[in-house]
Amino acid sequence: MAKLLLSTLEAIPGATITKHLGLVQGSSVRAKHMGRDLMAGLKNMVGGELKGYTELLQETRDEAIARMEAEAEAIGANAVLNVRLSTASITSGAAEVFAYGAAVVLAQARS
């Protein structure tokens, strides 16, 4: 299968939605690592980016998106439109990233 198209747009210029397959989603919950937490505490004293947390959130986003893509591919989609990401605190030290969108089949317009 060709690479799945992901877009925050509701429609793709030059393409026609031939089938709407419904909502697809993926989520990942990650907890802080004690070492990252210690370094973040030290960084809070001097200011600046908390790179350990930035990396943790990026990994979590990537995993949530990959799970959403897998769900879309499993139902025959070649695109997910109107993609959104949401973040929530689950408990102290743990957060969820939730990715969701509309799984569709797109046909390219002929020129």
PyMOL commands that place a pseudoatom at each C-alpha (Angstrom):
pseudoatom trace, name=CA, resn=MET, resi=1, chain=A, elem=C, hetatm=0, pos=[0.000, 0.000, 0.000]
pseudoatom trace, name=CA, resn=ALA, resi=2, chain=A, elem=C, hetatm=0, pos=[1.183, 3.539, -0.762]
pseudoatom trace, name=CA, resn=LYS, resi=3, chain=A, elem=C, hetatm=0, pos=[2.092, 5.822, 2.096]
pseudoatom trace, name=CA, resn=LEU, resi=4, chain=A, elem=C, hetatm=0, pos=[-0.922, 7.044, 4.017]
pseudoatom trace, name=CA, resn=LEU, resi=5, chain=A, elem=C, hetatm=0, pos=[-1.632, 10.757, 3.587]
pseudoatom trace, name=CA, resn=LEU, resi=6, chain=A, elem=C, hetatm=0, pos=[-2.175, 12.675, 6.826]
pseudoatom trace, name=CA, resn=SER, resi=7, chain=A, elem=C, hetatm=0, pos=[-3.567, 16.193, 6.748]
pseudoatom trace, name=CA, resn=THR, resi=8, chain=A, elem=C, hetatm=0, pos=[-5.112, 18.737, 9.074]
pseudoatom trace, name=CA, resn=LEU, resi=9, chain=A, elem=C, hetatm=0, pos=[-7.253, 19.881, 6.121]
pseudoatom trace, name=CA, resn=GLU, resi=10, chain=A, elem=C, hetatm=0, pos=[-10.854, 18.723, 5.691]
pseudoatom trace, name=CA, resn=ALA, resi=11, chain=A, elem=C, hetatm=0, pos=[-10.306, 18.146, 1.957]
pseudoatom trace, name=CA, resn=ILE, resi=12, chain=A, elem=C, hetatm=0, pos=[-7.279, 17.832, -0.323]
pseudoatom trace, name=CA, resn=PRO, resi=13, chain=A, elem=C, hetatm=0, pos=[-7.182, 20.147, -3.343]
pseudoatom trace, name=CA, resn=GLY, resi=14, chain=A, elem=C, hetatm=0, pos=[-7.297, 18.078, -6.547]
pseudoatom trace, name=CA, resn=ALA, resi=15, chain=A, elem=C, hetatm=0, pos=[-8.509, 14.930, -4.805]
pseudoatom trace, name=CA, resn=THR, resi=16, chain=A, elem=C, hetatm=0, pos=[-12.001, 13.529, -4.348]
pseudoatom trace, name=CA, resn=ILE, resi=17, chain=A, elem=C, hetatm=0, pos=[-13.165, 11.654, -1.273]
pseudoatom trace, name=CA, resn=THR, resi=18, chain=A, elem=C, hetatm=0, pos=[-14.673, 8.470, -2.673]
pseudoatom trace, name=CA, resn=LYS, resi=19, chain=A, elem=C, hetatm=0, pos=[-15.354, 6.771, 0.654]
pseudoatom trace, name=CA, resn=HIS, resi=20, chain=A, elem=C, hetatm=0, pos=[-15.572, 7.891, 4.278]
pseudoatom trace, name=CA, resn=LEU, resi=21, chain=A, elem=C, hetatm=0, pos=[-14.529, 5.089, 6.617]
pseudoatom trace, name=CA, resn=GLY, resi=22, chain=A, elem=C, hetatm=0, pos=[-15.111, 6.840, 9.935]
pseudoatom trace, name=CA, resn=LEU, resi=23, chain=A, elem=C, hetatm=0, pos=[-13.091, 8.020, 12.876]
pseudoatom trace, name=CA, resn=VAL, resi=24, chain=A, elem=C, hetatm=0, pos=[-9.676, 6.520, 13.538]
pseudoatom trace, name=CA, resn=GLN, resi=25, chain=A, elem=C, hetatm=0, pos=[-7.634, 7.122, 16.626]
pseudoatom trace, name=CA, resn=GLY, resi=26, chain=A, elem=C, hetatm=0, pos=[-4.467, 6.273, 18.446]
pseudoatom trace, name=CA, resn=SER, resi=27, chain=A, elem=C, hetatm=0, pos=[-3.195, 7.116, 21.880]
pseudoatom trace, name=CA, resn=SER, resi=28, chain=A, elem=C, hetatm=0, pos=[-0.128, 6.699, 24.014]
pseudoatom trace, name=CA, resn=VAL, resi=29, chain=A, elem=C, hetatm=0, pos=[0.320, 7.275, 27.726]
pseudoatom trace, name=CA, resn=ARG, resi=30, chain=A, elem=C, hetatm=0, pos=[3.804, 7.888, 29.019]
pseudoatom trace, name=CA, resn=ALA, resi=31, chain=A, elem=C, hetatm=0, pos=[5.167, 8.514, 32.491]
pseudoatom trace, name=CA, resn=LYS, resi=32, chain=A, elem=C, hetatm=0, pos=[8.074, 10.694, 33.434]
pseudoatom trace, name=CA, resn=HIS, resi=33, chain=A, elem=C, hetatm=0, pos=[11.419, 8.998, 33.974]
pseudoatom trace, name=CA, resn=MET, resi=34, chain=A, elem=C, hetatm=0, pos=[12.983, 9.674, 37.382]
pseudoatom trace, name=CA, resn=GLY, resi=35, chain=A, elem=C, hetatm=0, pos=[16.240, 10.784, 35.752]
pseudoatom trace, name=CA, resn=ARG, resi=36, chain=A, elem=C, hetatm=0, pos=[14.389, 13.190, 33.454]
pseudoatom trace, name=CA, resn=ASP, resi=37, chain=A, elem=C, hetatm=0, pos=[12.404, 14.473, 36.426]
pseudoatom trace, name=CA, resn=LEU, resi=38, chain=A, elem=C, hetatm=0, pos=[15.585, 15.180, 38.400]
pseudoatom trace, name=CA, resn=MET, resi=39, chain=A, elem=C, hetatm=0, pos=[17.177, 17.021, 35.469]
pseudoatom trace, name=CA, resn=ALA, resi=40, chain=A, elem=C, hetatm=0, pos=[13.954, 18.990, 34.899]
pseudoatom trace, name=CA, resn=GLY, resi=41, chain=A, elem=C, hetatm=0, pos=[13.976, 20.063, 38.544]
pseudoatom trace, name=CA, resn=LEU, resi=42, chain=A, elem=C, hetatm=0, pos=[17.530, 21.337, 38.172]
pseudoatom trace, name=CA, resn=LYS, resi=43, chain=A, elem=C, hetatm=0, pos=[16.674, 23.079, 34.889]
pseudoatom trace, name=CA, resn=ASN, resi=44, chain=A, elem=C, hetatm=0, pos=[13.755, 24.854, 36.583]
pseudoatom trace, name=CA, resn=MET, resi=45, chain=A, elem=C, hetatm=0, pos=[16.256, 26.682, 38.776]
pseudoatom trace, name=CA, resn=VAL, resi=46, chain=A, elem=C, hetatm=0, pos=[18.120, 28.227, 35.843]
pseudoatom trace, name=CA, resn=GLY, resi=47, chain=A, elem=C, hetatm=0, pos=[15.408, 28.275, 33.178]
pseudoatom trace, name=CA, resn=GLY, resi=48, chain=A, elem=C, hetatm=0, pos=[15.393, 26.984, 29.625]
pseudoatom trace, name=CA, resn=GLU, resi=49, chain=A, elem=C, hetatm=0, pos=[13.921, 24.144, 27.628]
pseudoatom trace, name=CA, resn=LEU, resi=50, chain=A, elem=C, hetatm=0, pos=[13.260, 20.860, 29.402]
pseudoatom trace, name=CA, resn=LYS, resi=51, chain=A, elem=C, hetatm=0, pos=[14.715, 18.733, 26.604]
pseudoatom trace, name=CA, resn=GLY, resi=52, chain=A, elem=C, hetatm=0, pos=[13.976, 15.433, 28.319]
pseudoatom trace, name=CA, resn=TYR, resi=53, chain=A, elem=C, hetatm=0, pos=[10.274, 16.284, 28.420]
pseudoatom trace, name=CA, resn=THR, resi=54, chain=A, elem=C, hetatm=0, pos=[10.332, 17.627, 24.873]
pseudoatom trace, name=CA, resn=GLU, resi=55, chain=A, elem=C, hetatm=0, pos=[11.779, 14.306, 23.682]
pseudoatom trace, name=CA, resn=LEU, resi=56, chain=A, elem=C, hetatm=0, pos=[9.268, 12.344, 25.776]
pseudoatom trace, name=CA, resn=LEU, resi=57, chain=A, elem=C, hetatm=0, pos=[6.308, 14.221, 24.290]
pseudoatom trace, name=CA, resn=GLN, resi=58, chain=A, elem=C, hetatm=0, pos=[7.658, 13.856, 20.742]
pseudoatom trace, name=CA, resn=GLU, resi=59, chain=A, elem=C, hetatm=0, pos=[8.035, 10.089, 21.207]
pseudoatom trace, name=CA, resn=THR, resi=60, chain=A, elem=C, hetatm=0, pos=[4.506, 9.944, 22.635]
pseudoatom trace, name=CA, resn=ARG, resi=61, chain=A, elem=C, hetatm=0, pos=[3.056, 11.941, 19.697]
pseudoatom trace, name=CA, resn=ASP, resi=62, chain=A, elem=C, hetatm=0, pos=[4.880, 9.730, 17.197]
pseudoatom trace, name=CA, resn=GLU, resi=63, chain=A, elem=C, hetatm=0, pos=[3.487, 6.585, 18.822]
pseudoatom trace, name=CA, resn=ALA, resi=64, chain=A, elem=C, hetatm=0, pos=[-0.084, 7.939, 18.967]
pseudoatom trace, name=CA, resn=ILE, resi=65, chain=A, elem=C, hetatm=0, pos=[0.068, 8.947, 15.282]
pseudoatom trace, name=CA, resn=ALA, resi=66, chain=A, elem=C, hetatm=0, pos=[1.530, 5.566, 14.283]
pseudoatom trace, name=CA, resn=ARG, resi=67, chain=A, elem=C, hetatm=0, pos=[-1.328, 3.787, 16.068]
pseudoatom trace, name=CA, resn=MET, resi=68, chain=A, elem=C, hetatm=0, pos=[-3.877, 6.009, 14.314]
pseudoatom trace, name=CA, resn=GLU, resi=69, chain=A, elem=C, hetatm=0, pos=[-2.219, 5.287, 10.954]
pseudoatom trace, name=CA, resn=ALA, resi=70, chain=A, elem=C, hetatm=0, pos=[-2.282, 1.538, 11.631]
pseudoatom trace, name=CA, resn=GLU, resi=71, chain=A, elem=C, hetatm=0, pos=[-5.997, 1.662, 12.415]
pseudoatom trace, name=CA, resn=ALA, resi=72, chain=A, elem=C, hetatm=0, pos=[-6.668, 3.627, 9.199]
pseudoatom trace, name=CA, resn=GLU, resi=73, chain=A, elem=C, hetatm=0, pos=[-4.652, 1.224, 7.048]
pseudoatom trace, name=CA, resn=ALA, resi=74, chain=A, elem=C, hetatm=0, pos=[-6.419, -1.763, 8.617]
pseudoatom trace, name=CA, resn=ILE, resi=75, chain=A, elem=C, hetatm=0, pos=[-9.784, -0.488, 7.373]
pseudoatom trace, name=CA, resn=GLY, resi=76, chain=A, elem=C, hetatm=0, pos=[-8.524, 0.360, 3.871]
pseudoatom trace, name=CA, resn=ALA, resi=77, chain=A, elem=C, hetatm=0, pos=[-7.973, 4.122, 4.086]
pseudoatom trace, name=CA, resn=ASN, resi=78, chain=A, elem=C, hetatm=0, pos=[-5.347, 5.867, 2.001]
pseudoatom trace, name=CA, resn=ALA, resi=79, chain=A, elem=C, hetatm=0, pos=[-5.683, 9.149, 3.918]
pseudoatom trace, name=CA, resn=VAL, resi=80, chain=A, elem=C, hetatm=0, pos=[-6.650, 10.555, 7.288]
pseudoatom trace, name=CA, resn=LEU, resi=81, chain=A, elem=C, hetatm=0, pos=[-8.070, 14.060, 7.114]
pseudoatom trace, name=CA, resn=ASN, resi=82, chain=A, elem=C, hetatm=0, pos=[-8.787, 16.681, 9.746]
pseudoatom trace, name=CA, resn=VAL, resi=83, chain=A, elem=C, hetatm=0, pos=[-6.072, 15.152, 11.986]
pseudoatom trace, name=CA, resn=ARG, resi=84, chain=A, elem=C, hetatm=0, pos=[-6.007, 16.514, 15.507]
pseudoatom trace, name=CA, resn=LEU, resi=85, chain=A, elem=C, hetatm=0, pos=[-3.841, 15.900, 18.564]
pseudoatom trace, name=CA, resn=SER, resi=86, chain=A, elem=C, hetatm=0, pos=[-4.927, 16.267, 22.158]
pseudoatom trace, name=CA, resn=THR, resi=87, chain=A, elem=C, hetatm=0, pos=[-2.916, 16.001, 25.351]
pseudoatom trace, name=CA, resn=ALA, resi=88, chain=A, elem=C, hetatm=0, pos=[-4.250, 15.185, 28.801]
pseudoatom trace, name=CA, resn=SER, resi=89, chain=A, elem=C, hetatm=0, pos=[-2.757, 14.627, 32.209]
pseudoatom trace, name=CA, resn=ILE, resi=90, chain=A, elem=C, hetatm=0, pos=[-3.693, 11.144, 33.386]
pseudoatom trace, name=CA, resn=THR, resi=91, chain=A, elem=C, hetatm=0, pos=[-2.109, 11.198, 36.819]
pseudoatom trace, name=CA, resn=SER, resi=92, chain=A, elem=C, hetatm=0, pos=[0.779, 12.949, 38.475]
pseudoatom trace, name=CA, resn=GLY, resi=93, chain=A, elem=C, hetatm=0, pos=[3.765, 12.353, 36.226]
pseudoatom trace, name=CA, resn=ALA, resi=94, chain=A, elem=C, hetatm=0, pos=[1.870, 10.697, 33.347]
pseudoatom trace, name=CA, resn=ALA, resi=95, chain=A, elem=C, hetatm=0, pos=[0.305, 12.188, 30.233]
pseudoatom trace, name=CA, resn=GLU, resi=96, chain=A, elem=C, hetatm=0, pos=[-1.691, 10.901, 27.277]
pseudoatom trace, name=CA, resn=VAL, resi=97, chain=A, elem=C, hetatm=0, pos=[-1.405, 12.077, 23.691]
pseudoatom trace, name=CA, resn=PHE, resi=98, chain=A, elem=C, hetatm=0, pos=[-4.462, 11.260, 21.591]
pseudoatom trace, name=CA, resn=ALA, resi=99, chain=A, elem=C, hetatm=0, pos=[-4.408, 11.475, 17.777]
pseudoatom trace, name=CA, resn=TYR, resi=100, chain=A, elem=C, hetatm=0, pos=[-7.604, 11.257, 15.731]
pseudoatom trace, name=CA, resn=GLY, resi=101, chain=A, elem=C, hetatm=0, pos=[-9.048, 12.045, 12.338]
pseudoatom trace, name=CA, resn=ALA, resi=102, chain=A, elem=C, hetatm=0, pos=[-11.380, 10.980, 9.532]
pseudoatom trace, name=CA, resn=ALA, resi=103, chain=A, elem=C, hetatm=0, pos=[-10.242, 7.921, 7.600]
pseudoatom trace, name=CA, resn=VAL, resi=104, chain=A, elem=C, hetatm=0, pos=[-11.052, 8.246, 3.906]
pseudoatom trace, name=CA, resn=VAL, resi=105, chain=A, elem=C, hetatm=0, pos=[-10.289, 6.838, 0.488]
pseudoatom trace, name=CA, resn=LEU, resi=106, chain=A, elem=C, hetatm=0, pos=[-9.103, 9.555, -1.887]
pseudoatom trace, name=CA, resn=ALA, resi=107, chain=A, elem=C, hetatm=0, pos=[-9.059, 9.437, -5.670]
pseudoatom trace, name=CA, resn=GLN, resi=108, chain=A, elem=C, hetatm=0, pos=[-6.725, 11.841, -7.460]
pseudoatom trace, name=CA, resn=ALA, resi=109, chain=A, elem=C, hetatm=0, pos=[-8.357, 14.187, -9.943]
pseudoatom trace, name=CA, resn=ARG, resi=110, chain=A, elem=C, hetatm=0, pos=[-7.351, 13.553, -13.542]
pseudoatom trace, name=CA, resn=SER, resi=111, chain=A, elem=C, hetatm=0, pos=[-5.866, 16.478, -15.443]
for i in range(1, 111): cmd.bond("trace and resi %d" % i, "trace and resi %d" % (i + 1))
show_as sticks, trace
zoom trace
